[in-house]
Amino acid sequence: MASTLVGSEILRIAGEVRALRETGKPVLDLTVGDFSPKQFRIPARLEEAISRALAAGQTNYPPSDGVPELRRAVQSFYQTELGLDYPLEGVLIAGGARPLIWATYQAVLDPGDVVVYPVPSWNNNHYTHLSLAKGIAVETRAENGFLPTAEELAPHLAEARLIALNSPLNPAGSGFRREQLAAIAQLVVDENRRRGAGSRPLFLLYDQIYWLIAAESAPHQTPVDLVPEVAPYTVFVDGISKAFAATGLRVGWSVGPPYLIQRMRDLLGHVGAWAPKPEQLATAELLADPALAASAAGSIREAINLRLAALDTGLSALARRGLPVRHLPPAGALYLSAQFDLIRELGDNRAIRKLLLEEAGFAIVPFHAFGSSFNNGWFRLSVGAISVEEVAPALTRVGEVLARAAG
């Protein structure tokens, strides 16, 4: 299995960006789903609390399922902010979202079991491979924000053990509409009723790590709030990485049915994938004050939205000029999805990406890096490492390149 792993397309592109920058050419780096500390600082309260925990000597092993203070804080935060009521045994802390996604796959799937996931989406193809499972990738459509519909998922559920969803969505920056998500949650409930008691259930992995920075125009929804009967089959994945620009602090959590969370806890206990204790204690302090947490996330969201708005305005201006570009309005996360319609002229997404990088200094990631098989000119634009001031001159360069390429 290890010998057949596929490397990260995003990391490969990042290497090309670094090489181009070393030549002195201006590059607007829209590739990484991360934050530049020069542009985004973690909340001051979080930074101060980490320093205090270090000064107090809180540097020993934490409990493998998380310090009690943080588990209680997550439990209370979900209850007050999302209306989700889970026992403490249903809360698990780990070193970011990645170990928790891996643990969900491992706890649910045996080799050969079926995972259904939409594409484009982040890393589901790789987690399926790591689990020796069989993946069914459901291609999504721009008119649905590249999020799946119940109708698209339904034909694949009879044989499935896991559906993996993410909203707000990496890479598209879109979020589920209420009725769209409710219909999918009801599918899971209906499928498990059909299977009956004693059968292996169908689970729903719901990655909502961007929910605190969802756009007001696309309010975040949870499947359990919309269809409470789906709760026994739903595992939430979340953390501080995106809402608080704290990707390097590595604090994440899962919330779900205790019997499944216990299996995940046991797996991660052997891996040693816990979050550092000072960061856990600091995160507990932040979440214990919901108003403070909302304010801190709101500041990050505002800074993200300024950058997304600059891209939105600039790309709209290019489209009005008749250039071959369109995009979806940003609705959450760090991302905006845009189509540069040059397939006829250049042949595939890789050639479009290469042209925009080398001639316009515009670094973006094609949707095929997120499992999509179509060469359709769609790309992810991520704003965590740029300033607002960089956007306009970069899009001027893009406009010049598109005009030449389109003839």
C-alpha atoms as a printed R data frame, in Angstrom:
    type eleno elety resid chain resno       x      y       z
1   ATOM     1    CA   MET     A     1   0.000  0.000   0.000
2   ATOM     2    CA   ALA     A     2   2.756  2.434   0.949
3   ATOM     3    CA   SER     A     3   4.595  1.815  -2.305
4   ATOM     4    CA   THR     A     4   1.508  2.881  -4.275
5   ATOM     5    CA   LEU     A     5   0.815  6.164  -2.467
6   ATOM     6    CA   VAL     A     6   0.376  9.191  -4.728
7   ATOM     7    CA   GLY     A     7   2.232 12.367  -3.759
8   ATOM     8    CA   SER     A     8   0.474 15.663  -3.079
9   ATOM     9    CA   GLU     A     9  -0.152 17.694  -6.230
10  ATOM    10    CA   ILE     A    10  -0.428 20.821  -4.075
11  ATOM    11    CA   LEU     A    11   3.042 20.326  -2.581
12  ATOM    12    CA   ARG     A    12   4.483 19.761  -6.036
13  ATOM    13    CA   ILE     A    13   2.950 23.008  -7.271
14  ATOM    14    CA   ALA     A    14   4.256 24.808  -4.166
15  ATOM    15    CA   GLY     A    15   7.762 23.782  -5.179
16  ATOM    16    CA   GLU     A    16   7.264 25.388  -8.586
17  ATOM    17    CA   VAL     A    17   6.023 28.580  -6.929
18  ATOM    18    CA   ARG     A    18   9.118 28.781  -4.738
19  ATOM    19    CA   ALA     A    19  11.383 28.277  -7.740
20  ATOM    20    CA   LEU     A    20   9.655 31.053  -9.683
21  ATOM    21    CA   ARG     A    21   9.859 33.451  -6.759
22  ATOM    22    CA   GLU     A    22  13.593 32.847  -6.516
23  ATOM    23    CA   THR     A    23  13.915 34.362  -9.991
24  ATOM    24    CA   GLY     A    24  12.505 37.628  -8.634
25  ATOM    25    CA   LYS     A    25   9.208 37.492 -10.534
26  ATOM    26    CA   PRO     A    26   6.062 38.617  -8.675
27  ATOM    27    CA   VAL     A    27   3.817 35.679  -7.712
28  ATOM    28    CA   LEU     A    28   0.373 35.758  -6.145
29  ATOM    29    CA   ASP     A    29   0.410 32.446  -4.267
30  ATOM    30    CA   LEU     A    30  -3.145 31.146  -4.083
31  ATOM    31    CA   THR     A    31  -2.128 27.497  -3.708
32  ATOM    32    CA   VAL     A    32  -1.871 26.604  -0.025
33  ATOM    33    CA   GLY     A    33  -4.793 26.088   2.335
34  ATOM    34    CA   ASP     A    34  -2.803 27.759   5.085
35  ATOM    35    CA   PHE     A    35  -2.265 31.167   6.663
36  ATOM    36    CA   SER     A    36   0.811 33.364   6.402
37  ATOM    37    CA   PRO     A    37   1.581 34.704   9.900
38  ATOM    38    CA   LYS     A    38   2.484 37.988   8.197
39  ATOM    39    CA   GLN     A    39  -1.144 38.286   7.097
40  ATOM    40    CA   PHE     A    40  -3.018 36.379   9.828
41  ATOM    41    CA   ARG     A    41  -2.013 36.132  13.495
42  ATOM    42    CA   ILE     A    42  -3.611 33.663  15.854
43  ATOM    43    CA   PRO     A    43  -5.904 35.307  18.451
44  ATOM    44    CA   ALA     A    44  -3.917 37.154  21.117
45  ATOM    45    CA   ARG     A    45  -5.808 35.372  23.902
46  ATOM    46    CA   LEU     A    46  -4.828 31.994  22.461
47  ATOM    47    CA   GLU     A    47  -1.177 33.009  22.156
48  ATOM    48    CA   GLU     A    48  -1.096 34.355  25.695
49  ATOM    49    CA   ALA     A    49  -2.742 31.230  27.128
50  ATOM    50    CA   ILE     A    50  -0.184 28.973  25.422
51  ATOM    51    CA   SER     A    51   2.646 31.032  26.911
52  ATOM    52    CA   ARG     A    52   1.102 30.805  30.378
53  ATOM    53    CA   ALA     A    53   0.697 27.037  30.094
54  ATOM    54    CA   LEU     A    54   4.329 26.664  29.033
55  ATOM    55    CA   ALA     A    55   5.496 28.891  31.865
56  ATOM    56    CA   ALA     A    56   3.472 26.768  34.295
57  ATOM    57    CA   GLY     A    57   5.302 23.634  33.138
58  ATOM    58    CA   GLN     A    58   2.369 22.032  31.303
59  ATOM    59    CA   THR     A    59   4.701 20.113  29.009
60  ATOM    60    CA   ASN     A    60   4.080 16.484  29.932
61  ATOM    61    CA   TYR     A    61   1.937 13.924  28.111
62  ATOM    62    CA   PRO     A    62  -1.742 14.842  27.943
63  ATOM    63    CA   PRO     A    63  -4.392 12.107  28.229
64  ATOM    64    CA   SER     A    64  -4.565 10.268  24.916
65  ATOM    65    CA   ASP     A    65  -8.164 11.398  24.342
66  ATOM    66    CA   GLY     A    66  -7.496 15.022  25.326
67  ATOM    67    CA   VAL     A    67  -7.268 17.047  28.515
68  ATOM    68    CA   PRO     A    68 -10.608 17.079  30.375
69  ATOM    69    CA   GLU     A    69 -10.764 20.884  30.248
70  ATOM    70    CA   LEU     A    70 -10.775 20.894  26.461
71  ATOM    71    CA   ARG     A    71 -13.171 17.995  26.059
72  ATOM    72    CA   ARG     A    72 -15.635 19.765  28.357
73  ATOM    73    CA   ALA     A    73 -15.117 23.045  26.500
74  ATOM    74    CA   VAL     A    74 -15.822 21.422  23.129
75  ATOM    75    CA   GLN     A    75 -18.875 19.664  24.560
76  ATOM    76    CA   SER     A    76 -20.273 22.946  25.902
77  ATOM    77    CA   PHE     A    77 -19.323 24.936  22.786
78  ATOM    78    CA   TYR     A    78 -21.179 22.531  20.501
79  ATOM    79    CA   GLN     A    79 -24.207 22.647  22.761
80  ATOM    80    CA   THR     A    80 -24.423 26.444  22.959
81  ATOM    81    CA   GLU     A    81 -23.314 27.337  19.424
82  ATOM    82    CA   LEU     A    82 -24.647 24.428  17.334
83  ATOM    83    CA   GLY     A    83 -27.392 22.984  19.513
84  ATOM    84    CA   LEU     A    84 -25.656 19.589  19.544
85  ATOM    85    CA   ASP     A    85 -25.911 17.729  22.838
86  ATOM    86    CA   TYR     A    86 -23.284 14.964  23.233
87  ATOM    87    CA   PRO     A    87 -21.932 13.224  26.339
88  ATOM    88    CA   LEU     A    88 -18.306 13.789  27.253
89  ATOM    89    CA   GLU     A    89 -17.545 10.245  26.077
90  ATOM    90    CA   GLY     A    90 -18.458 11.429  22.583
91  ATOM    91    CA   VAL     A    91 -15.637 13.998  22.414
92  ATOM    92    CA   LEU     A    92 -12.111 13.120  21.259
93  ATOM    93    CA   ILE     A    93  -9.124 15.478  20.927
94  ATOM    94    CA   ALA     A    94  -6.210 14.891  18.543
95  ATOM    95    CA   GLY     A    95  -3.354 16.639  16.774
96  ATOM    96    CA   GLY     A    96  -5.478 18.410  14.196
97  ATOM    97    CA   ALA     A    97  -8.227 17.117  11.921
98  ATOM    98    CA   ARG     A    98  -6.100 14.733   9.851
99  ATOM    99    CA   PRO     A    99  -5.607 12.016  12.518
100 ATOM   100    CA   LEU     A   100  -9.319 12.147  13.287
101 ATOM   101    CA   ILE     A   101 -10.313 11.662   9.651
102 ATOM   102    CA   TRP     A   102  -7.874  8.761   9.427
103 ATOM   103    CA   ALA     A   103  -9.242  7.279  12.661
104 ATOM   104    CA   THR     A   104 -12.818  7.528  11.383
105 ATOM   105    CA   TYR     A   105 -11.899  5.663   8.219
106 ATOM   106    CA   GLN     A   106 -10.005  3.027  10.204
107 ATOM   107    CA   ALA     A   107 -12.719  2.561  12.842
108 ATOM   108    CA   VAL     A   108 -15.509  2.156  10.282
109 ATOM   109    CA   LEU     A   109 -13.927  0.371   7.328
110 ATOM   110    CA   ASP     A   110 -12.569 -3.087   6.707
111 ATOM   111    CA   PRO     A   111 -10.461 -3.731   3.593
112 ATOM   112    CA   GLY     A   112 -12.686 -3.704   0.538
113 ATOM   113    CA   ASP     A   113 -15.496 -1.701   2.158
114 ATOM   114    CA   VAL     A   114 -16.994  1.130   0.102
115 ATOM   115    CA   VAL     A   115 -16.535  4.851   0.776
116 ATOM   116    CA   VAL     A   116 -18.684  7.336  -1.141
117 ATOM   117    CA   TYR     A   117 -17.322 10.857  -1.454
118 ATOM   118    CA   PRO     A   118 -17.840 13.813  -3.775
119 ATOM   119    CA   VAL     A   119 -15.116 15.226  -5.968
120 ATOM   120    CA   PRO     A   120 -13.544 17.663  -5.897
121 ATOM   121    CA   SER     A   121 -12.830 17.143  -2.202
122 ATOM   122    CA   TRP     A   122  -9.794 17.085   0.027
123 ATOM   123    CA   ASN     A   123  -7.831 13.844   0.421
124 ATOM   124    CA   ASN     A   124 -10.730 11.376   0.507
125 ATOM   125    CA   ASN     A   125  -9.102  9.414  -2.305
126 ATOM   126    CA   HIS     A   126  -5.909  9.138  -0.238
127 ATOM   127    CA   TYR     A   127  -7.680  8.127   2.994
128 ATOM   128    CA   THR     A   128  -9.620  5.511   1.059
129 ATOM   129    CA   HIS     A   129  -6.347  4.129  -0.279
130 ATOM   130    CA   LEU     A   130  -4.756  4.140   3.191
131 ATOM   131    CA   SER     A   131  -7.730  2.156   4.497
132 ATOM   132    CA   LEU     A   132  -7.534 -0.428   1.684
133 ATOM   133    CA   ALA     A   133 -11.130  0.478   0.925
134 ATOM   134    CA   LYS     A   134 -12.985  0.924  -2.348
135 ATOM   135    CA   GLY     A   135 -13.804  4.524  -3.245
136 ATOM   136    CA   ILE     A   136 -16.789  5.712  -5.258
137 ATOM   137    CA   ALA     A   137 -16.043  9.275  -6.353
138 ATOM   138    CA   VAL     A   138 -19.186 11.212  -7.229
139 ATOM   139    CA   GLU     A   139 -18.473 14.036  -9.665
140 ATOM   140    CA   THR     A   140 -20.313 17.221  -8.671
141 ATOM   141    CA   ARG     A   141 -21.484 20.245 -10.637
142 ATOM   142    CA   ALA     A   142 -20.716 23.947 -10.505
143 ATOM   143    CA   GLU     A   143 -24.412 24.846 -10.318
144 ATOM   144    CA   ASN     A   144 -24.577 22.997  -6.960
145 ATOM   145    CA   GLY     A   145 -21.418 24.649  -5.647
146 ATOM   146    CA   PHE     A   146 -19.513 21.405  -6.295
147 ATOM   147    CA   LEU     A   147 -21.400 19.861  -3.377
148 ATOM   148    CA   PRO     A   148 -23.237 16.558  -3.902
149 ATOM   149    CA   THR     A   149 -26.994 16.199  -4.003
150 ATOM   150    CA   ALA     A   150 -29.020 13.379  -2.503
151 ATOM   151    CA   GLU     A   151 -29.928 12.266  -6.010
152 ATOM   152    CA   GLU     A   152 -26.259 11.935  -6.963
153 ATOM   153    CA   LEU     A   153 -25.358  9.965  -3.823
154 ATOM   154    CA   ALA     A   154 -28.411  7.705  -3.548
155 ATOM   155    CA   PRO     A   155 -27.476  5.107  -6.211
156 ATOM   156    CA   HIS     A   156 -24.257  4.242  -4.347
157 ATOM   157    CA   LEU     A   157 -25.432  3.865  -0.747
158 ATOM   158    CA   ALA     A   158 -26.700  0.291  -0.655
159 ATOM   159    CA   GLU     A   159 -23.144 -1.042  -0.716
160 ATOM   160    CA   ALA     A   160 -21.465  1.796   1.206
161 ATOM   161    CA   ARG     A   161 -20.130  1.917   4.753
162 ATOM   162    CA   LEU     A   162 -19.127  5.587   4.834
163 ATOM   163    CA   ILE     A   163 -20.077  8.890   3.210
164 ATOM   164    CA   ALA     A   164 -17.415 11.597   3.611
165 ATOM   165    CA   LEU     A   165 -18.632 15.204   3.359
166 ATOM   166    CA   ASN     A   166 -17.086 18.619   4.015
167 ATOM   167    CA   SER     A   167 -18.865 21.975   4.361
168 ATOM   168    CA   PRO     A   168 -17.847 24.755   3.889
169 ATOM   169    CA   LEU     A   169 -16.048 22.935   1.122
170 ATOM   170    CA   ASN     A   170 -12.366 22.651   0.431
171 ATOM   171    CA   PRO     A   171 -11.686 23.325  -2.472
172 ATOM   172    CA   ALA     A   172 -14.735 25.202  -3.772
173 ATOM   173    CA   GLY     A   173 -15.433 27.567  -0.867
174 ATOM   174    CA   SER     A   174 -19.151 26.703  -1.001
175 ATOM   175    CA   GLY     A   175 -21.535 25.474   1.695
176 ATOM   176    CA   PHE     A   176 -24.504 23.119   1.795
177 ATOM   177    CA   ARG     A   177 -27.932 24.622   1.468
178 ATOM   178    CA   ARG     A   178 -30.277 23.556   4.271
179 ATOM   179    CA   GLU     A   179 -32.543 21.409   2.104
180 ATOM   180    CA   GLN     A   180 -29.580 19.889   0.259
181 ATOM   181    CA   LEU     A   181 -27.939 18.627   3.459
182 ATOM   182    CA   ALA     A   182 -31.211 17.546   5.072
183 ATOM   183    CA   ALA     A   183 -31.975 15.317   2.081
184 ATOM   184    CA   ILE     A   184 -28.568 13.615   2.360
185 ATOM   185    CA   ALA     A   185 -28.939 13.098   6.108
186 ATOM   186    CA   GLN     A   186 -32.355 11.525   5.525
187 ATOM   187    CA   LEU     A   187 -30.809  9.165   2.976
188 ATOM   188    CA   VAL     A   188 -28.425  7.887   5.667
189 ATOM   189    CA   VAL     A   189 -31.294  7.355   8.118
190 ATOM   190    CA   ASP     A   190 -33.416  5.579   5.509
191 ATOM   191    CA   GLU     A   191 -30.550  3.328   4.399
192 ATOM   192    CA   ASN     A   192 -29.850  2.246   7.968
193 ATOM   193    CA   ARG     A   193 -33.525  1.522   8.540
194 ATOM   194    CA   ARG     A   194 -33.502 -0.608   5.407
195 ATOM   195    CA   ARG     A   195 -30.497 -2.567   6.667
196 ATOM   196    CA   GLY     A   196 -32.143 -3.235   9.999
197 ATOM   197    CA   ALA     A   197 -30.820 -3.923  13.485
198 ATOM   198    CA   GLY     A   198 -27.659 -5.984  13.702
199 ATOM   199    CA   SER     A   199 -26.386 -5.013  10.253
200 ATOM   200    CA   ARG     A   200 -23.257 -2.961   9.710
201 ATOM   201    CA   PRO     A   201 -24.464  0.646   9.470
202 ATOM   202    CA   LEU     A   202 -23.734  3.402   6.987
203 ATOM   203    CA   PHE     A   203 -21.814  6.244   8.672
204 ATOM   204    CA   LEU     A   204 -21.537  9.916   7.771
205 ATOM   205    CA   LEU     A   205 -18.226 11.735   8.274
206 ATOM   206    CA   TYR     A   206 -18.984 15.470   8.423
207 ATOM   207    CA   ASP     A   207 -15.875 17.635   8.283
208 ATOM   208    CA   GLN     A   208 -16.927 21.133   9.368
209 ATOM   209    CA   ILE     A   209 -13.553 22.627  10.237
210 ATOM   210    CA   TYR     A   210 -14.415 25.848   8.362
211 ATOM   211    CA   TRP     A   211 -17.844 26.399   9.915
212 ATOM   212    CA   LEU     A   212 -16.901 29.397  12.072
213 ATOM   213    CA   ILE     A   213 -15.736 31.263   8.984
214 ATOM   214    CA   ALA     A   214 -18.749 30.462   6.806
215 ATOM   215    CA   ALA     A   215 -20.153 33.466   4.955
216 ATOM   216    CA   GLU     A   216 -23.281 35.101   6.334
217 ATOM   217    CA   SER     A   217 -24.865 34.553   2.923
218 ATOM   218    CA   ALA     A   218 -24.423 30.790   3.372
219 ATOM   219    CA   PRO     A   219 -25.067 29.977   7.045
220 ATOM   220    CA   HIS     A   220 -23.595 26.724   8.243
221 ATOM   221    CA   GLN     A   221 -25.830 23.709   8.799
222 ATOM   222    CA   THR     A   222 -25.243 20.381  10.526
223 ATOM   223    CA   PRO     A   223 -26.918 17.117   9.492
224 ATOM   224    CA   VAL     A   224 -27.840 16.273  13.100
225 ATOM   225    CA   ASP     A   225 -29.617 19.595  13.631
226 ATOM   226    CA   LEU     A   226 -31.607 19.075  10.430
227 ATOM   227    CA   VAL     A   227 -32.316 15.352  10.876
228 ATOM   228    CA   PRO     A   228 -31.760 14.329  14.528
229 ATOM   229    CA   GLU     A   229 -32.192 10.618  13.709
230 ATOM   230    CA   VAL     A   230 -28.846 10.672  11.866
231 ATOM   231    CA   ALA     A   231 -26.911 11.360  15.100
232 ATOM   232    CA   PRO     A   232 -26.020  7.686  15.861
233 ATOM   233    CA   TYR     A   233 -24.293  7.450  12.485
234 ATOM   234    CA   THR     A   234 -22.575 10.871  12.264
235 ATOM   235    CA   VAL     A   235 -18.996 11.784  13.206
236 ATOM   236    CA   PHE     A   236 -18.037 15.466  13.229
237 ATOM   237    CA   VAL     A   237 -14.462 16.564  12.543
238 ATOM   238    CA   ASP     A   238 -13.418 20.055  13.625
239 ATOM   239    CA   GLY     A   239 -10.564 22.065  15.114
240 ATOM   240    CA   ILE     A   240  -8.885 25.431  15.550
241 ATOM   241    CA   SER     A   241  -6.746 25.351  12.399
242 ATOM   242    CA   LYS     A   242  -8.932 27.423  10.095
243 ATOM   243    CA   ALA     A   243 -11.272 29.480  12.272
244 ATOM   244    CA   PHE     A   244  -8.379 30.834  14.331
245 ATOM   245    CA   ALA     A   245  -5.580 30.781  11.706
246 ATOM   246    CA   ALA     A   246  -3.857 28.208  13.923
247 ATOM   247    CA   THR     A   247  -2.853 25.519  11.446
248 ATOM   248    CA   GLY     A   248   0.493 24.822  13.115
249 ATOM   249    CA   LEU     A   249  -0.875 24.451  16.644
250 ATOM   250    CA   ARG     A   250  -2.453 21.073  15.760
251 ATOM   251    CA   VAL     A   251  -5.577 20.958  17.910
252 ATOM   252    CA   GLY     A   252  -8.583 19.140  16.477
253 ATOM   253    CA   TRP     A   253 -11.563 17.196  17.761
254 ATOM   254    CA   SER     A   254 -14.227 14.721  16.787
255 ATOM   255    CA   VAL     A   255 -17.702 14.626  18.251
256 ATOM   256    CA   GLY     A   256 -19.961 11.635  17.691
257 ATOM   257    CA   PRO     A   257 -21.604  8.504  19.109
258 ATOM   258    CA   PRO     A   258 -19.528  7.342  22.103
259 ATOM   259    CA   TYR     A   259 -19.116  3.746  20.950
260 ATOM   260    CA   LEU     A   260 -17.470  4.892  17.718
261 ATOM   261    CA   ILE     A   261 -15.467  7.669  19.369
262 ATOM   262    CA   GLN     A   262 -14.086  5.025  21.762
263 ATOM   263    CA   ARG     A   263 -12.806  2.974  18.823
264 ATOM   264    CA   MET     A   264 -11.175  6.064  17.338
265 ATOM   265    CA   ARG     A   265  -9.659  6.912  20.716
266 ATOM   266    CA   ASP     A   266  -8.117  3.457  20.988
267 ATOM   267    CA   LEU     A   267  -6.608  3.691  17.501
268 ATOM   268    CA   LEU     A   268  -5.109  7.138  18.099
269 ATOM   269    CA   GLY     A   269  -3.865  6.114  21.539
270 ATOM   270    CA   HIS     A   270  -1.546  3.621  19.869
271 ATOM   271    CA   VAL     A   271  -0.448  6.153  17.238
272 ATOM   272    CA   GLY     A   272   0.302  8.896  19.767
273 ATOM   273    CA   ALA     A   273  -1.532 11.540  17.732
274 ATOM   274    CA   TRP     A   274  -2.428 13.837  20.613
275 ATOM   275    CA   ALA     A   275  -2.298 17.603  20.475
276 ATOM   276    CA   PRO     A   276   0.368 19.373  22.587
277 ATOM   277    CA   LYS     A   277  -0.822 19.979  26.122
278 ATOM   278    CA   PRO     A   278  -0.194 23.770  26.278
279 ATOM   279    CA   GLU     A   279  -2.198 24.265  23.081
280 ATOM   280    CA   GLN     A   280  -5.010 22.090  24.398
281 ATOM   281    CA   LEU     A   281  -5.280 24.074  27.623
282 ATOM   282    CA   ALA     A   282  -5.197 27.360  25.718
283 ATOM   283    CA   THR     A   283  -7.894 26.190  23.309
284 ATOM   284    CA   ALA     A   284 -10.064 25.138  26.250
285 ATOM   285    CA   GLU     A   285  -9.768 28.652  27.640
286 ATOM   286    CA   LEU     A   286 -10.768 30.182  24.312
287 ATOM   287    CA   LEU     A   287 -13.776 27.930  23.698
288 ATOM   288    CA   ALA     A   288 -14.965 28.294  27.277
289 ATOM   289    CA   ASP     A   289 -15.801 31.923  26.394
290 ATOM   290    CA   PRO     A   290 -18.109 31.592  23.342
291 ATOM   291    CA   ALA     A   291 -18.302 35.351  22.828
292 ATOM   292    CA   LEU     A   292 -14.516 35.594  22.759
293 ATOM   293    CA   ALA     A   293 -14.245 32.637  20.377
294 ATOM   294    CA   ALA     A   294 -16.870 34.128  18.053
295 ATOM   295    CA   SER     A   295 -15.094 37.478  18.078
296 ATOM   296    CA   ALA     A   296 -11.721 35.904  17.327
297 ATOM   297    CA   ALA     A   297 -13.130 33.815  14.485
298 ATOM   298    CA   GLY     A   298 -15.021 36.854  13.225
299 ATOM   299    CA   SER     A   299 -11.785 38.812  12.883
300 ATOM   300    CA   ILE     A   300 -10.241 35.991  10.850
301 ATOM   301    CA   ARG     A   301 -13.396 35.722   8.728
302 ATOM   302    CA   GLU     A   302 -13.397 39.469   8.043
303 ATOM   303    CA   ALA     A   303  -9.779 39.406   6.877
304 ATOM   304    CA   ILE     A   304 -10.471 36.384   4.663
305 ATOM   305    CA   ASN     A   305 -13.559 38.032   3.191
306 ATOM   306    CA   LEU     A   306 -11.646 41.183   2.255
307 ATOM   307    CA   ARG     A   307  -9.305 39.071   0.140
308 ATOM   308    CA   LEU     A   308 -12.093 36.963  -1.337
309 ATOM   309    CA   ALA     A   309 -14.013 40.138  -2.195
310 ATOM   310    CA   ALA     A   310 -10.984 41.543  -4.019
311 ATOM   311    CA   LEU     A   311 -10.765 38.362  -6.103
312 ATOM   312    CA   ASP     A   312 -14.524 38.362  -6.656
313 ATOM   313    CA   THR     A   313 -14.455 41.959  -7.920
314 ATOM   314    CA   GLY     A   314 -11.399 41.473 -10.113
315 ATOM   315    CA   LEU     A   315 -12.562 38.226 -11.713
316 ATOM   316    CA   SER     A   316 -15.998 39.719 -12.380
317 ATOM   317    CA   ALA     A   317 -14.315 42.612 -14.172
318 ATOM   318    CA   LEU     A   318 -12.362 40.186 -16.368
319 ATOM   319    CA   ALA     A   319 -15.556 38.293 -17.213
320 ATOM   320    CA   ARG     A   320 -17.328 41.531 -18.177
321 ATOM   321    CA   ARG     A   321 -14.529 42.137 -20.678
322 ATOM   322    CA   GLY     A   322 -15.488 38.896 -22.381
323 ATOM   323    CA   LEU     A   323 -12.418 36.984 -21.192
324 ATOM   324    CA   PRO     A   324 -12.796 33.215 -20.654
325 ATOM   325    CA   VAL     A   325 -13.219 33.220 -16.875
326 ATOM   326    CA   ARG     A   326 -16.093 32.669 -14.443
327 ATOM   327    CA   HIS     A   327 -16.267 31.931 -10.738
328 ATOM   328    CA   LEU     A   328 -18.595 30.998  -7.910
329 ATOM   329    CA   PRO     A   329 -19.421 33.638  -5.272
330 ATOM   330    CA   PRO     A   330 -17.387 32.839  -2.140
331 ATOM   331    CA   ALA     A   331 -19.506 31.311   0.621
332 ATOM   332    CA   GLY     A   332 -17.031 30.184   3.262
333 ATOM   333    CA   ALA     A   333 -13.597 28.785   4.043
334 ATOM   334    CA   LEU     A   334 -10.452 30.331   2.530
335 ATOM   335    CA   TYR     A   335 -11.366 29.593  -1.024
336 ATOM   336    CA   LEU     A   336 -12.877 30.814  -4.231
337 ATOM   337    CA   SER     A   337 -13.361 28.503  -7.202
338 ATOM   338    CA   ALA     A   338 -12.781 29.872 -10.682
339 ATOM   339    CA   GLN     A   339 -12.888 28.461 -14.191
340 ATOM   340    CA   PHE     A   340 -10.358 29.586 -16.789
341 ATOM   341    CA   ASP     A   341 -11.959 28.223 -19.940
342 ATOM   342    CA   LEU     A   342  -8.929 27.531 -22.118
343 ATOM   343    CA   ILE     A   343  -9.265 23.772 -22.527
344 ATOM   344    CA   ARG     A   344  -9.894 24.082 -26.263
345 ATOM   345    CA   GLU     A   345  -6.773 26.222 -26.703
346 ATOM   346    CA   LEU     A   346  -4.418 24.480 -24.252
347 ATOM   347    CA   GLY     A   347  -5.750 20.943 -23.835
348 ATOM   348    CA   ASP     A   348  -5.917 20.381 -20.081
349 ATOM   349    CA   ASN     A   349  -5.878 21.922 -16.599
350 ATOM   350    CA   ARG     A   350  -2.150 21.416 -16.148
351 ATOM   351    CA   ALA     A   351  -1.357 23.510 -19.210
352 ATOM   352    CA   ILE     A   352  -3.693 26.285 -18.039
353 ATOM   353    CA   ARG     A   353  -2.118 26.283 -14.583
354 ATOM   354    CA   LYS     A   354   1.385 26.378 -16.046
355 ATOM   355    CA   LEU     A   355   0.512 29.290 -18.338
356 ATOM   356    CA   LEU     A   356  -1.004 31.385 -15.555
357 ATOM   357    CA   LEU     A   357   1.905 30.681 -13.215
358 ATOM   358    CA   GLU     A   358   4.747 31.297 -15.639
359 ATOM   359    CA   GLU     A   359   3.295 34.237 -17.575
360 ATOM   360    CA   ALA     A   360   1.085 35.946 -14.985
361 ATOM   361    CA   GLY     A   361   2.654 34.880 -11.672
362 ATOM   362    CA   PHE     A   362  -0.781 33.571 -10.692
363 ATOM   363    CA   ALA     A   363  -0.398 30.341  -8.677
364 ATOM   364    CA   ILE     A   364  -3.551 28.219  -8.359
365 ATOM   365    CA   VAL     A   365  -4.493 24.549  -7.877
366 ATOM   366    CA   PRO     A   366  -6.544 22.560 -10.426
367 ATOM   367    CA   PHE     A   367  -9.509 20.552  -9.236
368 ATOM   368    CA   HIS     A   368  -7.861 17.322 -10.367
369 ATOM   369    CA   ALA     A   369  -5.604 17.742  -7.298
370 ATOM   370    CA   PHE     A   370  -8.806 17.109  -5.320
371 ATOM   371    CA   GLY     A   371  -9.819 13.907  -7.068
372 ATOM   372    CA   SER     A   372 -11.790 15.330  -9.973
373 ATOM   373    CA   SER     A   373 -11.173 13.480 -13.217
374 ATOM   374    CA   PHE     A   374 -12.446 16.180 -15.555
375 ATOM   375    CA   ASN     A   375 -10.260 18.643 -17.416
376 ATOM   376    CA   ASN     A   376 -12.756 21.467 -17.155
377 ATOM   377    CA   GLY     A   377 -10.651 24.514 -16.328
378 ATOM   378    CA   TRP     A   378 -11.797 24.767 -12.683
379 ATOM   379    CA   PHE     A   379  -9.277 25.777 -10.004
380 ATOM   380    CA   ARG     A   380  -9.060 26.516  -6.283
381 ATOM   381    CA   LEU     A   381  -7.871 29.968  -5.218
382 ATOM   382    CA   SER     A   382  -6.812 30.149  -1.551
383 ATOM   383    CA   VAL     A   383  -6.319 33.539   0.130
384 ATOM   384    CA   GLY     A   384  -4.577 32.762   3.425
385 ATOM   385    CA   ALA     A   385  -1.105 33.785   2.268
386 ATOM   386    CA   ILE     A   386  -1.836 36.993   0.344
387 ATOM   387    CA   SER     A   387  -2.596 40.650   0.997
388 ATOM   388    CA   VAL     A   388  -5.513 42.568  -0.496
389 ATOM   389    CA   GLU     A   389  -3.091 44.915  -2.248
390 ATOM   390    CA   GLU     A   390  -1.524 42.089  -4.256
391 ATOM   391    CA   VAL     A   391  -4.759 41.029  -5.928
392 ATOM   392    CA   ALA     A   392  -5.423 43.827  -8.441
393 ATOM   393    CA   PRO     A   393  -1.987 43.861 -10.127
394 ATOM   394    CA   ALA     A   394  -2.013 40.044 -10.323
395 ATOM   395    CA   LEU     A   395  -5.413 40.026 -12.018
396 ATOM   396    CA   THR     A   396  -4.200 42.677 -14.457
397 ATOM   397    CA   ARG     A   397  -1.474 40.231 -15.478
398 ATOM   398    CA   VAL     A   398  -4.027 37.414 -15.689
399 ATOM   399    CA   GLY     A   399  -6.240 39.505 -17.961
400 ATOM   400    CA   GLU     A   400  -3.360 40.128 -20.336
401 ATOM   401    CA   VAL     A   401  -2.504 36.419 -20.485
402 ATOM   402    CA   LEU     A   402  -6.117 35.342 -21.015
403 ATOM   403    CA   ALA     A   403  -6.569 37.855 -23.813
404 ATOM   404    CA   ARG     A   404  -3.504 36.518 -25.628
405 ATOM   405    CA   ALA     A   405  -4.382 32.851 -25.040
406 ATOM   406    CA   ALA     A   406  -7.981 33.206 -26.177
407 ATOM   407    CA   GLY     A   407  -6.901 34.992 -29.360
